[in-house]
């Protein structure tokens, strides 16, 4: 069953094995640790994380802007045993992840979505869009995606009933379209459907991902 992401990340659904959950948690740890380590050097930072890392280290590239407002990136490693973090020097490049950014519980808390039932778009054991709405309601369903490290709230008319088989969510900063591409991959109260998520920011390139769309209580 689906639960609010703010309480339980929708990474633990039946479509994913526990090993996927563990890798997702590790990637999130690397991202958080590396962003913190680079925080004194780079502003407006984001991280591109290797999902598995090397045998001994979690790996990421943190990109942002220097004190002189120049784009820069830094290599970051997290020791898998000691959890110690090390970062390299500033590189005069900026590395960006062309895919939508994964949401955290803190992100969805900040978005403050309203609704009694929920949907999520999941890819590689990460939640890229989270939505909420009420059944048989005239109130719009709301959704959150993450752009440039910040959650962005979107909406679509029609309540929960309008989003169960995909929807086009719109907002002042972006649009996000979930297109269901096949039949359910499993049975149950909250089955997952193969789908494509396309995010179109107001500024910046279009981003897309293949994954699963899951809706339910």
N, C-alpha and C positions, 0 to 999 in steps of 0.2 A: 504494500500500500504506500501511496505517496504521503509524505508529511512535509510541513513547511521546512524549507531548506535552512531557515534560521535555527531550527531545532535539530534537524538531522539532514545532512547533505544527501542529495539524491544520487549518491554514488554506490549505494548498497542495495540497489534493486536486484531482482532475481536474474537480470540479464548479465550481471558481472560476477566473476569469481572473486573470492576473498583476496587472491593475489593481485588482482587489478586494483582493489581498494587500497592495498598496502602500497603499491607503486604510486597511486594517485596521492596518498597521504605523504609519501616521501617527496614527490615532486613539489607539493605545496610547501613542505618544510624547507626544501632547498630555495624555493622562490622567496619565502618570507625571510630566511636567514641572509640571503644574498642582497635583497633589497635593503635590509637593515644595515648590512656591512658597508654598502655603497652610499648610504644615506647622507653621510657627511661630505661626500664628494660630488654626487650627482643629484640634481633636482628633477622632478617630473619623470622619475625613473620607472622602467618596466623591465621585466626579466623574461628571457627565452630559456626555458629549462629543458635539458636533455631528459626524457621521461625515465630513463634507467641509470644514466651515468656510466662511469667506468667501474671496474671491479672494486676499487677502493674509494671512489669519490662520487658525490653528486656534482653535476656540472651545470653551469648556467652562464649566460652572457647578459649583463645588466647594462641597459642603455638609458641615457638621459641627457641632461645638459649641465655643463660645467659652470663654475662661478662667473665665467666670462660669456655665458649663454651660447657656448659652442656645443654642437652635438658630439657625444663621446660614448664609448662602451668600455666595459671592464670585464675581464674573465673572472669568474668566481668558482671556487671549489669548496665542497663541504665533505669533511672526512666521515665516512660511513660508520666508523667505529667510535671516534671521540666526539663527533659532531662539531669539531672545530671548523671555523670558516676562514678562508683566505681569499683576498682579492688581488688582482694584478693592477698595473698602472693604467692610466687613461689612454685609450686608443681613439684616434681621430676618425671614428666611424660610428654609425648608429645602426644597430641590428634590431629589426622589428619582426614580430611574429605576424604573418599574414592571416592567420586564423583568428576567430573570436577568442577572447580571453576567458579562462574559466572563472566561474563565480565561487565565492566563499560564503560561509554563513554570515560573516560581517557585512558583505556586500548586500545580501538580501535583507538583512536587518535595516540597513541604511535606505534601501529602496522602499521599504514599508508598503509592500503590496497588500491589496485588500481582496479577500475572497475566501470561500469555504472549501473549494476544491482546487487541485493543483495540476500543472503539467510541467514537464521538464524535457529539454533537449540535451541528450547525453552523447558524448563522443570520447572515445579512449578513456572511459571511466572518469570523465569530468563533465560537470554541468555547465553548459555554455549559455543557456537561456532558461529562466524559471518564470512561470506564469501562474496567476491565480484569478479565480472568478467565481461568481455565484450562479447557480442553476436557475433557469427561467427568470433571468434578471435583465432589466433595461440598463443596468450599470455596466460600463465597459469592463472587460477583462484587462488586467494589468500584467506587464512582464518586465523583466530586468535583464539586460545584457551588460557586459563590462567593456568599456572603451577607454584606452589610455589610462588604465589602472583605476577607473572610477565606474561605479554602477550607474547605468542610465535607465530611467523608467520609460516604458512605452505602453501603448494601450490599443485596444480594438473594440469596436462596438459589438454588443451581443452577449456579453457575459460568458460563462464557462461553456455553454452550448456551442458558441461560435469558434472555439479553439481546439476542440477535441481531435479534429482531423487536419490540423494545421491552420495557420492564419497569417495575415500580414499585420504586424504590430507597428505602429507609427509613433513618433515623438518629435520634439523640436531639434534633437541632435542626430537622429538616425532613424532608419526603419530596419526591421528584422522580419524576414519571411521564413516560416516553417512550411515546407512542402512535403507531405507524406508521399512516398514513392512506391509503397508495396503493402502487402497484407501483414497482419500482426505476426510477430515472430514467436509468440507464446500465448497461452491461455491465461485466465485469471481476471481479477477485478481491475487490474491496471496493466493491460498488455502493452507491449512496446511495438511501435511501427517504424520501419526504416524510413528515414526522412533526410532532407537537406535543409540546412540553416544558411540563409544568406543575409548578411548584415551589411547595410549600406550607410556608412557615416555621412553626415552632412559635409565633413571635411575629411579627405583621405580616401584610400582605395576600398573597393568592395571586398568583403571577406566571406568565405564560404567554408562549410564543413559538412561531412557526411556522418550521420549518427542515428540515434533512435529518439522517437517522440513518444512520451509516456504520459498518460493522464489518468487521474482517479482520485479517490478520497485520501 
